[in-house]
Every structure is written in C-alpha cells, then in structure tokens.
Amino acid sequence: MFRSFLKSKIHGVKVTGVNLEYEGSITLDKKLIETAGLSVNEKVLVCNLDNGSRFETYVIEGGDGVVEVNGAAAHLAKVGDRVIVMSFCILEEKEVEAHKPKVVRV
C-alpha cells in the first residue's frame, strides 16, 4: 500500500510580488528551493497564513529573495502575506518509519 506524506515545507515565507499576467506558478528563490529539497516544476500546495486561502501550483526558480505568486493565484495573495509552501511524496509502508520531511522556517 502507498500513502501520501509531507516531503518538505517552507513555513512563513513572505510574498515579495504577485503577477496576475504570468501563466501560473509560484516563483521561489533558488536557495529556498534547494534548502527545502524542492525541484523546478514540482507541484506544491500553498497556504496563505494571512487570509486562509489555499492553492496548488508548481515551482519556478527566481532570483535572490523572490517569492512571487503568479497567474490566477495572484488573486489569493498580496505582497507581505506569509505563506506555507508544501510538497508531498508517496511512500511504501516500509519507507514510512524512516521518512523525515524537510522543514524550512523563514
């Protein structure tokens, strides 16, 4: 049997920009992507701590300090909002006990 688990989480990062006209995604600082163990184009769940909205999108790489919500999701965040970015993995039962998610607190 396979089960879903938290793989990585960036907790409390502040949105630095929103871009409604972009095709979609969340743009993240390369260092954040690497530290959290994310990959470009990886699906993520984003939860806005300031307004309670949640949305799924995918990661693209941005410059230093960039956390930008793009496309339709730009309606769900504003500059300065704190968000949680989470990715998940599918594990076999035998992998569950050893699994430790990466948590990055900002």
trRosetta pair geometry for C-beta under 8 A, 3 or more apart (Angstrom, degrees):
i j d omega theta_ij theta_ji phi_ij phi_ji
1 92 7.6 124 76 -149 42 60
1 93 5.7 60 60 -46 85 111
2 90 5.0 15 177 178 121 106
2 91 6.8 155 -153 76 71 31
2 92 6.1 -47 -99 -91 70 52
3 90 7.2 158 77 -152 26 62
3 91 5.9 -28 63 62 78 83
3 93 7.3 79 1 -81 111 61
3 96 6.8 25 55 -89 128 120
4 88 5.2 15 -174 169 101 130
4 89 7.3 158 -149 81 58 33
4 90 5.9 -35 -92 -96 63 66
4 91 7.9 138 -109 16 16 78
5 88 6.5 158 80 -158 32 82
5 89 5.8 -25 64 62 84 80
5 90 7.9 142 19 -104 77 20
5 91 5.6 2 10 3 124 122
5 96 7.2 159 -55 -126 147 78
5 99 5.9 58 111 135 162 155
5 101 7.0 -147 146 -63 99 110
6 9 6.1 -13 -174 -41 123 111
6 86 6.2 -64 -135 -162 96 114
6 87 7.8 99 -163 80 57 46
6 88 6.1 -60 -106 -106 32 72
6 89 8.0 14 119 19 15 81
6 101 4.3 -7 110 -92 96 156
7 37 7.0 -124 147 100 97 121
7 87 4.7 -50 61 103 114 90
7 88 5.5 146 -5 -142 96 13
7 89 4.0 97 -76 -21 115 102
7 101 5.8 156 170 -125 11 91
7 102 7.3 0 145 25 59 87
8 36 4.4 118 161 172 133 85
8 37 4.8 -175 -72 60 148 100
8 38 6.1 -135 79 -58 145 78
8 86 7.2 174 91 -148 50 50
8 87 5.0 15 50 46 88 102
8 101 5.9 -177 -82 -172 35 87
8 102 4.2 -5 -116 61 94 97
8 103 7.4 -173 -156 -74 56 37
8 104 7.4 24 -179 -3 98 98
9 36 7.2 -144 65 -145 16 114
9 84 6.2 -11 -168 -174 102 99
9 85 7.0 156 -155 81 50 52
9 86 4.8 -6 -105 -103 85 81
9 87 7.8 -155 -70 25 49 62
9 101 6.5 42 -2 151 97 127
9 102 7.3 180 28 94 58 60
9 103 5.0 -3 62 -118 101 72
9 104 6.9 -167 96 31 53 68
10 13 5.1 1 144 -20 113 128
10 28 7.6 156 4 -138 169 139
10 32 5.8 38 -114 -174 146 111
10 36 5.1 -57 -59 -83 95 144
10 84 6.9 168 83 -156 57 48
10 85 4.3 8 47 50 105 101
10 86 7.9 -146 27 -65 62 45
10 104 4.7 -17 -112 70 67 111
10 106 6.4 30 180 -24 89 118
11 84 5.3 2 -118 -117 58 94
11 103 6.4 11 -12 -172 121 92
11 104 6.8 172 17 84 74 52
11 105 5.0 -26 66 -107 110 64
11 106 6.7 179 78 15 53 78
12 49 6.8 10 -106 -14 64 156
12 82 5.0 -17 -151 -171 60 119
12 83 7.8 147 -124 63 13 29
12 84 6.9 16 -37 -79 44 75
12 105 6.3 25 36 -158 120 68
12 106 5.2 -162 87 58 84 84
13 32 6.9 51 -107 -134 152 147
13 67 5.2 177 142 -103 117 160
13 82 7.0 142 68 -152 27 65
13 83 6.0 -37 67 63 80 78
13 84 7.9 128 21 -97 82 30
13 85 6.7 -17 32 -1 129 109
13 106 4.3 63 -86 34 70 159
14 67 6.5 137 89 57 45 141
14 80 6.0 -24 -165 -143 110 31
14 81 7.1 146 -150 76 62 34
14 82 5.7 -39 -90 -93 64 64
14 83 7.9 127 -115 15 18 77
14 106 7.4 -138 -3 119 71 131
15 18 6.8 25 165 -56 129 87
15 67 5.4 -118 -118 110 39 104
15 68 7.2 95 -163 -108 80 30
15 69 5.8 -26 -135 -11 126 107
15 77 5.0 160 -81 161 166 126
15 78 6.8 136 85 95 140 26
15 79 5.7 -132 107 -119 94 34
15 80 6.5 -33 62 31 85 23
15 81 4.7 18 15 55 123 85
15 82 7.8 -135 -6 -74 80 18
15 83 6.1 69 -52 -9 96 118
16 65 6.3 100 -70 140 162 87
16 66 5.8 -120 62 -137 138 43
16 67 5.0 108 7 47 93 73
16 68 6.2 -59 70 -67 82 73
16 79 6.5 19 -168 -136 20 90
17 27 7.8 -16 69 59 110 122
17 66 7.1 -30 23 -150 117 84
17 67 7.6 150 29 81 70 48
17 68 4.0 -17 74 -110 97 101
17 69 7.7 -171 98 28 53 60
17 79 6.2 14 -90 -93 31 101
18 68 6.6 177 -85 -162 26 74
18 69 5.0 -15 -114 65 81 90
18 70 7.5 175 -161 -82 52 37
18 74 4.0 123 -180 -149 103 95
18 77 5.9 176 -89 89 121 88
18 78 6.4 -59 -19 -120 141 39
18 79 6.6 -118 -6 -48 94 74
19 22 4.3 54 112 -10 116 114
19 68 5.9 26 -2 170 107 121
19 69 7.6 172 27 88 65 46
19 70 4.8 -12 67 -115 97 79
19 71 7.7 19 94 -26 76 40
19 74 6.0 -136 61 -90 29 142
20 70 7.8 -177 -83 -161 13 49
20 71 7.1 48 -157 -157 37 11
20 72 7.7 57 -147 -91 73 26
20 74 4.3 -132 -79 74 63 147
20 75 7.2 68 -108 -50 105 75
22 25 7.0 -78 132 44 123 93
22 70 3.6 -52 79 -162 131 118
22 71 5.4 -83 89 -49 75 67
22 74 7.7 117 39 -44 96 130
23 70 7.2 18 58 143 42 123
23 71 5.8 -16 127 -83 22 116
24 57 6.0 -164 170 -144 93 105
24 58 7.3 54 126 35 106 91
24 70 5.8 115 175 104 11 101
24 71 3.6 5 -89 -25 49 161
24 72 7.0 -4 -102 19 86 82
24 73 7.2 82 -145 6 70 107
25 57 5.3 151 -125 165 28 116
25 58 5.3 -51 -114 71 87 73
25 59 6.9 110 -165 -132 101 7
25 60 4.7 42 158 -6 151 110
25 70 5.0 8 63 55 70 125
25 71 6.6 94 17 -1 54 120
26 44 6.7 -70 36 66 130 132
26 46 6.0 135 -58 -67 151 144
26 57 5.2 115 -17 89 90 134
26 58 7.6 -178 25 83 75 28
26 59 6.2 -35 70 -106 86 55
26 60 7.3 169 80 27 37 75
26 67 7.3 -5 177 -167 101 67
26 68 7.0 165 -161 82 55 49
26 69 5.7 -19 -112 -106 85 58
26 70 6.7 -172 -88 16 32 87
26 73 7.3 -60 -67 96 87 151
26 85 6.7 -159 106 -114 158 127
27 60 5.1 -36 -102 77 70 95
27 61 7.3 5 -154 109 75 12
27 62 3.8 78 164 -49 105 127
27 66 5.4 -42 125 139 107 119
27 67 7.2 172 88 -145 68 21
27 68 4.1 4 50 52 111 101
27 70 6.4 75 -18 -29 96 120
28 32 4.9 -107 170 82 110 124
28 33 5.2 132 100 -58 119 91
28 38 7.3 38 69 74 154 150
28 59 5.8 -35 17 -149 120 101
28 60 7.5 143 20 71 70 43
28 61 6.9 -51 68 -117 69 40
28 62 6.0 157 66 24 17 101
28 66 6.9 162 -159 97 15 81
28 67 6.0 23 -114 -109 64 68
28 85 7.1 60 -85 -120 139 179
29 32 4.4 87 67 4 92 107
29 33 7.1 -161 92 -9 48 84
29 62 6.0 -51 -76 77 38 90
29 63 7.1 -32 -116 106 70 31
29 64 6.1 39 -133 -148 109 25
29 65 5.6 65 -85 -35 132 10
29 66 5.3 146 -68 46 71 65
29 67 6.8 -41 -14 -56 91 74
30 33 5.5 -53 -151 33 34 115
30 34 6.4 28 155 -14 67 107
30 61 5.2 39 -87 -157 82 108
30 62 7.3 -148 -36 65 70 42
30 63 7.7 -12 -10 -128 99 20
30 64 8.0 -39 26 -77 93 48
31 34 5.9 -57 -147 40 31 108
31 35 6.0 30 157 -20 67 111
31 64 7.7 36 2 -122 116 64
32 35 5.8 -56 -139 39 28 109
32 36 6.1 14 165 -7 65 114
32 38 7.9 3 125 29 73 126
32 67 7.5 32 16 -81 170 99
32 104 6.8 156 -150 121 75 160
32 106 7.7 -3 -115 -80 116 129
33 36 6.4 -71 -149 45 20 100
33 38 4.7 -94 -153 70 69 105
33 39 7.5 100 -180 -95 108 13
33 40 7.1 20 -161 -61 150 68
33 59 6.3 132 -115 171 111 140
33 61 6.1 -57 -16 -104 160 85
34 37 7.6 31 180 -71 31 32
34 38 7.9 -77 -51 47 19 72
35 102 7.7 177 144 163 59 132
35 104 5.2 90 122 -100 114 140
36 85 7.4 4 -158 92 171 110
36 87 7.6 117 145 13 114 116
36 102 5.7 153 -157 109 46 124
36 104 4.9 -84 -81 -3 87 133
37 87 7.9 -133 94 57 85 136
37 102 4.7 125 9 18 124 154
38 42 5.3 -150 -169 52 84 144
38 44 7.1 -4 -131 -73 131 125
38 59 5.4 106 156 -38 131 173
38 85 7.8 -21 -70 132 151 122
38 87 5.8 152 -107 -22 91 147
39 42 4.4 107 61 -40 79 117
39 59 7.0 139 89 66 38 131
40 59 5.8 -123 -126 104 36 95
40 60 6.1 48 -148 -126 91 42
40 61 5.4 -46 -93 -29 115 99
41 58 5.3 -3 -157 172 40 129
41 59 6.6 -61 1 62 14 73
41 60 7.5 50 -62 -83 54 65
42 58 6.3 159 76 -152 29 80
42 59 5.1 7 51 22 82 116
42 87 5.7 -1 146 -118 126 138
43 56 6.3 3 -172 -175 98 106
43 57 7.6 174 -146 98 59 23
43 58 5.5 -45 -92 -94 47 81
43 87 7.1 124 87 -129 58 88
44 56 7.0 169 86 -149 40 61
44 57 6.3 -21 61 68 85 67
44 58 6.7 129 13 -118 83 28
44 59 5.8 72 -13 -47 128 94
44 85 5.2 3 172 -172 141 88
44 86 6.2 144 -164 71 83 39
44 87 5.2 -57 -104 -75 80 79
45 54 6.6 -1 -178 -172 96 101
45 55 7.6 170 -153 90 56 29
45 56 5.5 -34 -98 -95 64 75
45 85 7.7 154 79 -157 46 43
45 86 4.8 -21 61 65 94 99
45 87 7.7 164 17 -84 75 32
45 88 7.4 38 -1 -21 115 108
46 54 6.9 166 86 -152 52 52
46 55 5.5 -14 58 62 98 76
46 56 7.5 162 14 -96 77 23
46 57 6.4 -5 -3 24 122 106
46 69 7.3 161 144 -110 165 111
46 73 7.2 72 59 -170 140 142
46 77 7.9 -51 141 -51 132 137
46 83 5.4 -4 -172 -179 96 129
46 84 7.1 159 -155 79 48 52
46 85 5.4 -11 -103 -103 80 69
46 86 7.7 178 -80 21 33 72
47 52 8.0 -29 -172 -158 85 32
47 53 7.6 176 -150 93 46 45
47 54 4.9 -10 -103 -103 73 88
47 83 6.5 152 77 -160 44 73
47 84 4.5 -6 56 53 99 102
47 86 7.3 24 -1 0 104 113
48 51 4.9 -6 115 48 131 83
48 52 6.4 -26 79 32 90 15
48 53 4.6 25 27 53 125 82
48 54 7.3 -140 12 -68 76 44
48 76 6.2 -161 -26 152 143 91
48 77 5.5 -162 -100 -93 129 89
48 81 5.4 -20 -153 167 104 133
48 82 7.6 119 -163 79 56 49
48 83 5.3 -37 -102 -101 54 87
49 81 7.2 158 52 176 73 80
49 82 4.3 -31 50 90 126 99
49 83 6.5 -160 -1 -93 85 28
49 84 6.6 93 -50 -21 99 92
50 80 7.9 58 -50 113 166 78
50 81 4.4 -123 28 -137 135 86
50 82 5.9 118 -35 34 97 75
51 76 7.3 -164 81 -175 132 64
51 77 7.6 -164 30 -100 126 49
51 81 6.8 -41 -1 -130 100 131
53 76 4.1 -147 127 -163 157 108
53 77 7.2 -131 65 -58 130 70
55 73 4.8 -179 103 -118 160 112
55 76 5.6 135 -19 54 134 168
57 70 7.8 141 -167 57 150 83
57 71 7.5 161 -125 51 127 126
57 73 5.7 -58 -59 -27 137 157
59 85 7.9 86 -88 -179 107 135
60 70 7.9 -4 31 15 127 147
62 66 3.3 -96 125 88 134 141
62 67 7.7 -168 54 -67 145 26
62 68 6.3 123 -81 16 162 110
63 66 5.0 85 58 -19 65 127
67 83 7.4 -178 165 44 130 119
69 73 5.1 -112 178 116 104 102
69 74 5.2 155 112 -96 92 56
69 76 7.0 -118 166 68 151 85
69 77 4.3 97 16 52 161 134
69 83 7.8 131 -65 -44 121 162
70 73 6.7 40 70 57 39 101
70 74 6.1 -5 -147 -55 16 105
71 74 6.3 160 68 -11 28 97
72 75 6.3 -34 176 11 56 110
73 76 5.1 -54 -167 32 62 117
73 77 6.9 18 149 8 83 105
74 77 6.8 -79 -145 52 36 84
77 81 4.8 -136 -156 52 85 149
77 83 6.6 -20 -115 -63 136 129
78 81 5.4 107 55 -27 61 112
89 99 7.8 -160 73 -143 128 133
91 95 4.2 -132 -166 84 106 119
91 96 5.5 136 117 -75 137 65
91 99 5.8 -66 -92 -61 160 147
92 95 5.0 89 56 4 73 106
92 96 7.8 -117 97 -30 41 81
93 96 5.9 -34 -159 -7 38 119
95 98 6.3 -78 -165 51 51 100
95 99 5.9 64 145 -50 83 106
96 99 5.8 -53 -151 11 30 119
